[in-house]
Amino acid sequence: MIKKKATKQSVRKFFTAWQKEYPNFYTPKLKKVLQKNRNILISVSAGHGAYEKKPTYSATPFQYYEGKLGGSLGQPKVRGFKRLKGGRNFKSEVKARIHAKKLLSKYK
């Protein structure tokens, strides 16, 4: 019997699942994910304003990280995303995507 080898889940798929579990309060609906390398992701997401019920879009950079927790629990593996500086909110999805591409070129 041939045993299947476990494949690593891609960072993009993990980000979409992570975004559904921990949605952004202001813009929870994920529209597009741009990926620079394995560690840097730029998300374009949509939502509605808290006071004005007009659509709002955001371009936000995230950094993927993996690590191990210390302490009395041993060394459990932890992975997740950290929000980076440079994200902005827009009234237009086109402007948010343009800003996301600019952010993508900013990170090496």
N, C-alpha and C positions, 0 to 999 in steps of 0.2 A: 504494500500500500504506500502511495506517495503522499507525503505530508506537505500541506500547503504552507508556504512561508508567509509570515505576517508582513504586510506592506505598511510603510509609514503613511499616515494620513497626510494629505497635502495641507500646507499652511492655509491656503485659501479656503478649502472646505472646512477646516477647523475654525477659521475666522467667522464664516457664515453661521456655523452652529453656535459659536461663542456669542455672536451678536444677537442671536435669537434668545439666548439664555440671559444675557445682560444687555438689554436694548438701551440705546441712548434715549434719555427722557424727552428731549426736544425733537429729535428726528429719528424715530425708531425703524422706519422701513428702509432696508438696504437696497440701493439701486444698482451700484456697480462697485467692483473691487479691483484696484490696480495694484500690481505687485512689482516692486523694484528688484529685490532679491529675496532670499529666504526670510529675512528678518523684517523688512519694511513693507507695510501695506498702506494704501490710501483708500479710504472708503468714501463713496458718495452716497448719502442717505437723504431720505425725504420725511417730512412730517408737517404738522400744523403748528402755528404759533399758539402760545398760551392765551394771549389776549386777543390778537387779531387772528381770525380763522382762515388766513391766507396760507397757501403752501409755502414751506420753507425748506431749503436744501442746504446741506453742509458737506464740506470736504475736510476730512480729518485724517491725519497720519497716525499710524499705530506701529509699534515695534513688538515683534514676537520675542518672547523670552522663555527659556527653560531653565529650571534650577532645582535644587533640592532643599527641602526644609530641614532645619536642624532641630535639636531638642530631644526630649525623651521619647518621641515617636519614632525614632530611627531616622532614616533618610528617604521619606516619600518624595516622589518626583512631582514637580509642579510645573505647569505651563500655562501661558496666558498672553495677554496683550497689554501694553502700556501706551497710553495716549501721549503723543509728542506735541510740541508747540508748532503752531503754524496753521491750525484749522480755522476755518471761517464759515459763517452762515451767509446764504444768498437767497434772493427771491426768485432766481431763475436756475433751472437745472443745467442749462448750457454754461452759465458762468461758474457754477460749482464744478463741472467737469473740466473746464479750462484751468481753474485754480488747482484741481487735483493733478493735472498733467504738469503744471509748474512745480508743485510740491514734489512730484515724482522725479523731475530732473534735478531738484535741489539736493536730494539725498543720494549719496554715492553707493 
